[in-house]
Amino acid sequence: MSFKDKIIKEKLPNHLAIIMDGNGRWAKMRGEHRIIGHQNGVEAVKQTVEGAAELGISYLTLYAFSTENWNRPKDEVMGLMSLLVEAIENETPTLMKNNVRLQAIGDLGSLPEEVRAKLNGTISTTASNSGLTLVLALSYSSRWEIVNAVKNIAGEIAKGELSPDQISNAVFENHLTTKGIPDPELLIRTSGENRISNFLLWQIAYSELYFTELFWPDFTKEELYKALLNYQNRERRFGKTSEQLNDN
């Protein structure tokens, strides 16, 4: 029996976020260049997007490229950018077929012009789709996002458009790149690393965390279902006691 058969659709997370880690190590173990790992990681992305869409999950955010990743070897970065352009171009028809809407968060202005053009084209093409919203975190880091939000709020205060007393959680969230996107209930990280790596730090305050030893290229639909089933077997209390939840 597949893990999928055990999943209760009414208890699925509305928003699933994934740190796709381990492409380089997957390739190294096979004596290949790191970019080969990234190429094989594309298939894991396809399976995950397809699986999430089939289950009816509303939002899927993938940590595709962090601001820190710019510090990697130049040939790997350029290879990743080329792969990104190719993947966006090739997968647009599939996104349309599966009613998937594409969005992106991060310092998108720092991306190469060709990447931005392809990205914006697919975002525009899929804008009317009403199924899964696929969010790519590109040139993203949570500290960058938070500092950027503070700068924008400070600018509004300086212009007299906002007073310090008006700043609230909701106001702050409206200045994040994830404005309009609900917080993820579940965060998955592959490769055996048990850390967050500067990803959605504000948004995952109450997210459930799931870590797997698998490298990202080995992450399949069945592994996605396994993680979702694990999530469904947890008790989410949000500061309350188990007794309070049971009373409700």
C-alpha positions, 0 to 999 in steps of 0.5 A, spaced: 500 500 500 502 506 498 503 512 503 498 516 499 492 511 500 493 513 508 493 520 507 487 524 509 486 529 504 482 534 509 488 534 514 493 536 508 497 542 509 495 548 505 502 550 504 508 546 503 515 549 503 521 545 501 529 546 502 531 542 496 538 540 498 543 535 497 544 535 489 551 537 489 553 531 494 548 526 490 553 528 484 559 527 488 558 520 490 557 518 483 563 522 481 560 527 477 560 534 476 555 538 481 551 541 476 549 533 474 546 533 481 542 539 479 540 536 473 537 530 476 534 534 481 529 537 476 526 530 476 524 531 483 521 538 482 517 535 477 514 529 481 513 533 487 509 539 484 505 533 480 504 530 487 502 536 490 497 538 485 494 531 485 493 531 492 490 538 492 495 542 496 494 550 495 501 552 495 508 549 494 514 553 495 521 551 493 527 554 496 531 554 489 537 559 490 539 563 496 542 569 496 548 565 499 548 561 493 551 567 489 558 565 493 558 558 490 564 557 484 562 561 478 561 555 473 556 552 478 552 558 478 552 559 471 550 552 470 544 553 475 542 559 471 542 556 465 538 550 468 533 554 471 532 558 464 531 551 461 527 548 466 522 554 466 521 554 458 520 547 458 515 546 464 511 552 462 506 547 458 506 542 463 504 548 468 498 550 464 496 543 463 496 541 470 493 548 472 499 550 476 500 558 477 507 560 478 510 565 483 517 567 485 519 571 491 526 574 493 531 579 490 529 578 483 532 584 480 539 580 482 537 575 477 540 575 470 536 578 465 534 572 461 532 568 467 528 574 469 525 574 462 523 567 462 520 567 469 516 573 468 513 570 462 511 564 465 508 568 471 504 572 466 502 566 462 500 562 468 497 567 472 489 565 471 490 558 473 486 556 479 490 550 482 496 549 485 500 555 486 508 554 485 512 559 489 520 559 487 524 562 492 530 565 488 536 569 490 532 569 497 534 569 504 529 571 510 534 576 513 534 580 506 527 579 506 526 582 513 531 587 512 528 589 506 521 590 509 524 594 515 527 599 510 520 599 506 516 601 513 521 606 515 520 609 508 513 610 509 514 612 516 519 618 513 513 620 508 508 620 513 504 614 510 505 610 516 506 611 524 510 607 528 504 605 532 500 602 526 506 597 525 503 590 527 504 583 525 499 584 519 503 590 517 509 587 517 507 581 513 504 585 508 511 588 506 514 581 506 515 578 499 510 573 501 504 578 502 498 574 500 501 567 501 499 563 507 504 561 512 507 554 511 504 548 515 509 544 513 517 545 512 521 539 509 528 539 508 532 533 504 539 531 505 540 530 512 541 537 514 537 539 520 537 546 519 533 552 516 538 556 512 535 562 512 529 560 509 522 563 511 524 565 518 518 569 519 513 565 516 515 558 519 514 560 526 509 555 527 511 550 521 512 543 523 519 541 520 520 534 517 528 532 515 530 526 511 536 523 509 535 523 502 538 527 497 534 531 493 534 528 486 532 521 490 526 525 493 520 522 489 512 522 490 512 516 495 517 520 499 512 526 499 506 522 501 511 519 507 512 526 509 505 528 509 503 522 512 508 524 518 505 531 518 498 528 519 500 524 525 502 530 529 498 534 534 499 542 532 497 546 539 499 553 537 501 554 545 495 550 547 494 544 551 492 537 548 486 537 553 484 544 550 484 541 543 480 535 545 475 540 548 474 543 542 
